[in-house]
Amino acid sequence: MTALRGLWPEVQDTCTSLGLMLSIVLSVALARGVLRQQMHRPVAHAFVLEFLATFQLCCCTHELQLLSEQEPAHPTWALTLIYFFSLVHGLTLVGTSSNPCGVMMQMMLGGMTPEIGAMRLLAQLIGALCSRYCIGALWSLGLTSALLHFEEVRTKLRIHLLAALITFLVYSGGSLTGAVFNPALALSLHFKCFDEAFLRFFIVYWLAPSLGILLMILTFSFFIPWLHNDHTTNKKE
């Protein structure tokens, strides 16, 4: 009985954090539904959708980071939550990236106009900063534990695989950089670090992911097709 009493505050804090994250997800989903019916201008629609998606992602990640710090020696529960909320984000934030690297990739590949891309990047920046101050305000109020068919199946499978990959990256690289490979998320989580050591954190959290996206585009758009064409030419000769 004593052990259960000792565990209860942690369980209560966890339930509070989960309730907050689910409330944010439901609120964003409701806002997206209203937006879909009321807003018809493409640029404004893209801006608000990206803002809501980034806000949801960053708020939930703040809470997940908090929960993971409660039991750093036993990461199983935190990894389970990361997997679960990766699924939630993948299912509820369809049509948005919440990641500046994703927007830059689409613009470079011609899949997005510069105007829409700029609006999405601005929305991600605002969403990341708003989530930081919103979560901070909630914590200061003591509302969270801070005080202490086929196509559908294929889409769902892809979301599961992506969630599993994110969980693996968090587990394997979390001790090095916090496993934050989203510049907007890094800005929201480590805002003070950017202010105190801007160049170092800019290189790690902004420049490195951007270079990774550029390398991926060069590899799949130019290098692999070049290898394929060269191999085909050699076979013909």
Secondary structure in CASP SS format (residue, H / E / C, confidence):
PFRMAT SS
TARGET T0000
AUTHOR 0000-0000-0000
METHOD secondary structure of the structure
MODEL  1
M C 1.00
T H 1.00
A H 1.00
L H 1.00
R H 1.00
G H 1.00
L H 1.00
W H 1.00
P H 1.00
E H 1.00
V H 1.00
Q H 1.00
D H 1.00
T H 1.00
C H 1.00
T H 1.00
S H 1.00
L H 1.00
G H 1.00
L H 1.00
M H 1.00
L H 1.00
S H 1.00
I H 1.00
V H 1.00
L H 1.00
S H 1.00
V H 1.00
A H 1.00
L H 1.00
A H 1.00
R H 1.00
G H 1.00
V H 1.00
L H 1.00
R H 1.00
Q H 1.00
Q H 1.00
M C 1.00
H C 1.00
R C 1.00
P H 1.00
V H 1.00
A H 1.00
H H 1.00
A H 1.00
F H 1.00
V H 1.00
L H 1.00
E H 1.00
F H 1.00
L H 1.00
A H 1.00
T H 1.00
F H 1.00
Q H 1.00
L H 1.00
C H 1.00
C H 1.00
C H 1.00
T H 1.00
H H 1.00
E H 1.00
L H 1.00
Q H 1.00
L H 1.00
L H 1.00
S H 1.00
E H 1.00
Q H 1.00
E C 1.00
P C 1.00
A C 1.00
H C 1.00
P C 1.00
T H 1.00
W H 1.00
A H 1.00
L H 1.00
T H 1.00
L H 1.00
I H 1.00
Y H 1.00
F H 1.00
F H 1.00
S H 1.00
L H 1.00
V H 1.00
H H 1.00
G H 1.00
L H 1.00
T H 1.00
L C 1.00
V C 1.00
G C 1.00
T C 1.00
S C 1.00
S C 1.00
N C 1.00
P H 1.00
C H 1.00
G H 1.00
V H 1.00
M H 1.00
M H 1.00
Q H 1.00
M H 1.00
M H 1.00
L C 1.00
G C 1.00
G C 1.00
M C 1.00
T C 1.00
P H 1.00
E H 1.00
I H 1.00
G H 1.00
A H 1.00
M H 1.00
R H 1.00
L H 1.00
L H 1.00
A H 1.00
Q H 1.00
L H 1.00
I H 1.00
G H 1.00
A H 1.00
L H 1.00
C H 1.00
S H 1.00
R H 1.00
Y H 1.00
C H 1.00
I H 1.00
G H 1.00
A H 1.00
L H 1.00
W H 1.00
S H 1.00
L H 1.00
G C 1.00
L C 1.00
T C 1.00
S H 1.00
A H 1.00
L H 1.00
L C 1.00
H C 1.00
F H 1.00
E H 1.00
E H 1.00
V H 1.00
R H 1.00
T H 1.00
K H 1.00
L H 1.00
R H 1.00
I H 1.00
H H 1.00
L H 1.00
L H 1.00
A H 1.00
A H 1.00
L H 1.00
I H 1.00
T H 1.00
F H 1.00
L H 1.00
V H 1.00
Y H 1.00
S H 1.00
G H 1.00
G H 1.00
S H 1.00
L H 1.00
T H 1.00
G C 1.00
A C 1.00
V C 1.00
F C 1.00
N C 1.00
P H 1.00
A H 1.00
L H 1.00
A H 1.00
L H 1.00
S H 1.00
L H 1.00
H C 1.00
F H 1.00
K H 1.00
C H 1.00
F H 1.00
D H 1.00
E H 1.00
A C 1.00
F H 1.00
L H 1.00
R H 1.00
F H 1.00
F H 1.00
I H 1.00
V H 1.00
Y H 1.00
W H 1.00
L H 1.00
A H 1.00
P H 1.00
S H 1.00
L H 1.00
G H 1.00
I H 1.00
L H 1.00
L H 1.00
M H 1.00
I H 1.00
L H 1.00
T H 1.00
F H 1.00
S H 1.00
F H 1.00
F H 1.00
I H 1.00
P H 1.00
W H 1.00
L H 1.00
H H 1.00
N H 1.00
D H 1.00
H H 1.00
T H 1.00
T H 1.00
N H 1.00
K H 1.00
K H 1.00
E C 1.00
END
